[in-house]
Amino acid sequence: MTPEFILGCIILIIGVIAAGFPREKTYLTRLINLEIPAFGLLLIMLAYDEMLAIMTFIAVTAISTFVLMRVIERKEAAR
């Protein structure tokens, strides 16, 4: 078990808890809290293969951020 894997698991667990139980229930806070477990997942993937990890992280982060921003915009427009 490499240090990247162990640190990634710790960050992933902390990030999932932070995303599941945010202090402030604003959409921006939830978006930021989703980036924490994504970084932990990146570290776990880096423990196995660097190129695969970077490409997957970039693709998933770009798509998920775009989708979440659209959801935030629609929720704000509905108010």
Helices and strands as residue ranges (DSSP letters): H 3-20, H 27-46, H 50-78
